Amino acid sequence: MQLLSSTSSTITLAFLLLAASGPALAEGNPEAGKVVFNQCLACHTIDAGGPNHSVGPNLHGIFGKPAASNRSDFDYSSDLRAAGLVWDDATLDAWIRNPAAVLPNTRMEFLGLPKKDQREDLLAYMKTVLR
């Protein structure tokens, strides 16, 4: 088994601790999440087969996929490619809460959503449109 670099190991360990530190997500309100998602549209598109935004990748179909693998036509950072993240509920919740805490050198300039209910709503909405 190949060991991850110390940077990747540190990032992965920090993420696992972050994800395990909170209770499981409750079911959110997709309609309220649609309003929250308007913040994401500044940098991301969501239509199946749609183009990437000039700043961020199209997010359609990210659930269950490794980070930086959803779109071959987007220039993901090498840090995101090497992070070993999979976009599931726990990973997305931690990422949306504070992207820089999950991946310190992320290019994503979004500061995060500290309110758990907003993240729950956002994830509920994302599940309705991004699968």
C-alpha positions as CSV (number, residue, x, y, z in Angstrom):
1,M,0.0,0.0,0.0
2,Q,1.4,3.4,-1.0
3,L,1.5,6.0,1.8
4,L,0.1,9.5,1.1
5,S,2.5,12.4,1.3
6,S,2.7,14.1,4.7
7,T,0.6,17.1,3.4
8,S,-2.1,14.8,2.0
9,S,-2.0,12.7,5.2
10,T,-2.4,15.9,7.4
11,I,-5.2,17.2,5.2
12,T,-7.0,13.8,5.3
13,L,-6.6,13.5,9.0
14,A,-7.8,17.0,9.6
15,F,-10.8,16.4,7.5
16,L,-11.7,13.1,9.2
17,L,-11.5,14.8,12.6
18,L,-13.6,17.7,11.3
19,A,-16.2,15.4,9.8
20,A,-16.4,13.2,12.9
21,S,-16.7,16.1,15.3
22,G,-20.3,17.0,14.5
23,P,-23.6,15.1,14.7
24,A,-25.1,13.6,11.6
25,L,-26.9,16.0,9.3
26,A,-30.7,16.2,9.6
27,E,-32.9,16.4,6.5
28,G,-32.9,19.9,5.2
29,N,-35.5,21.9,3.3
30,P,-34.7,21.9,-0.4
31,E,-36.8,25.0,-1.1
32,A,-34.8,27.0,1.5
33,G,-31.6,25.4,0.2
34,K,-32.4,26.7,-3.3
35,V,-32.2,30.3,-1.9
36,V,-28.9,29.5,-0.1
37,F,-27.6,28.0,-3.4
38,N,-27.8,31.4,-5.1
39,Q,-24.5,32.2,-3.3
40,C,-22.9,29.2,-5.2
41,L,-24.1,30.4,-8.6
42,A,-21.6,33.2,-8.5
43,C,-18.9,30.6,-9.2
44,H,-20.6,27.4,-10.3
45,T,-23.1,26.1,-12.8
46,I,-25.4,23.1,-12.1
47,D,-27.0,22.0,-15.4
48,A,-26.4,18.5,-16.5
49,G,-23.9,18.7,-19.4
50,G,-23.6,22.5,-18.9
51,P,-20.5,24.5,-19.1
52,N,-18.2,25.3,-16.2
53,H,-18.3,28.8,-14.8
54,S,-15.2,30.9,-15.5
55,V,-14.2,30.5,-11.8
56,G,-15.5,27.1,-10.6
57,P,-16.6,23.8,-12.2
58,N,-20.1,22.7,-13.0
59,L,-21.3,20.8,-10.0
60,H,-23.8,18.5,-11.6
61,G,-23.1,14.9,-10.7
62,I,-20.6,15.5,-7.9
63,F,-22.2,13.3,-5.3
64,G,-20.2,10.1,-4.6
65,K,-17.3,11.2,-6.9
66,P,-13.8,11.9,-5.9
67,A,-13.0,15.6,-5.6
68,A,-11.5,17.1,-8.8
69,S,-12.8,14.3,-10.9
70,N,-16.2,15.5,-12.0
71,R,-15.2,17.6,-15.0
72,S,-12.2,16.7,-17.2
73,D,-12.5,20.2,-18.7
74,F,-11.8,22.1,-15.5
75,D,-8.4,23.0,-14.1
76,Y,-8.7,21.7,-10.5
77,S,-5.8,22.5,-8.2
78,S,-3.2,19.9,-7.6
79,D,-4.0,20.1,-3.8
80,L,-7.6,19.2,-4.4
81,R,-6.7,16.4,-6.8
82,A,-4.3,15.0,-4.1
83,A,-6.6,15.5,-1.1
84,G,-8.4,12.1,-1.5
85,L,-11.8,13.5,-0.8
86,V,-15.1,12.0,-2.0
87,W,-18.1,14.3,-2.3
88,D,-20.5,12.7,0.1
89,D,-22.8,14.3,2.8
90,A,-20.1,14.5,5.5
91,T,-17.4,15.9,3.1
92,L,-19.7,18.4,1.5
93,D,-21.0,19.6,4.9
94,A,-17.4,20.1,6.1
95,W,-16.4,21.8,2.9
96,I,-19.5,24.1,2.8
97,R,-18.9,25.0,6.5
98,N,-15.3,26.1,5.9
99,P,-13.5,25.1,2.7
100,A,-10.1,26.3,4.0
101,A,-10.4,24.2,7.1
102,V,-10.7,21.1,4.9
103,L,-8.1,22.1,2.4
104,P,-5.9,25.0,3.5
105,N,-4.7,25.9,0.0
106,T,-8.0,25.7,-1.8
107,R,-8.6,28.1,-4.6
108,M,-12.2,28.4,-3.5
109,E,-12.6,31.9,-2.0
110,F,-15.9,31.1,-0.3
111,L,-15.6,31.6,3.4
112,G,-18.3,29.1,4.3
113,L,-21.7,28.7,5.9
114,P,-21.3,28.4,9.7
115,K,-25.1,27.8,10.3
116,K,-25.9,24.1,10.3
117,D,-29.5,24.6,9.2
118,Q,-28.4,26.5,6.1
119,R,-25.9,23.7,5.2
120,E,-28.6,21.1,5.7
121,D,-31.0,23.0,3.5
122,L,-28.3,23.6,0.9
123,L,-27.3,19.9,0.8
124,A,-31.0,18.9,0.5
125,Y,-31.4,21.2,-2.5
126,M,-28.1,20.0,-4.1
127,K,-29.3,16.4,-3.9
128,T,-32.4,17.3,-5.8
129,V,-30.5,19.0,-8.7
130,L,-27.0,17.7,-8.8
131,R,-27.3,13.9,-8.9
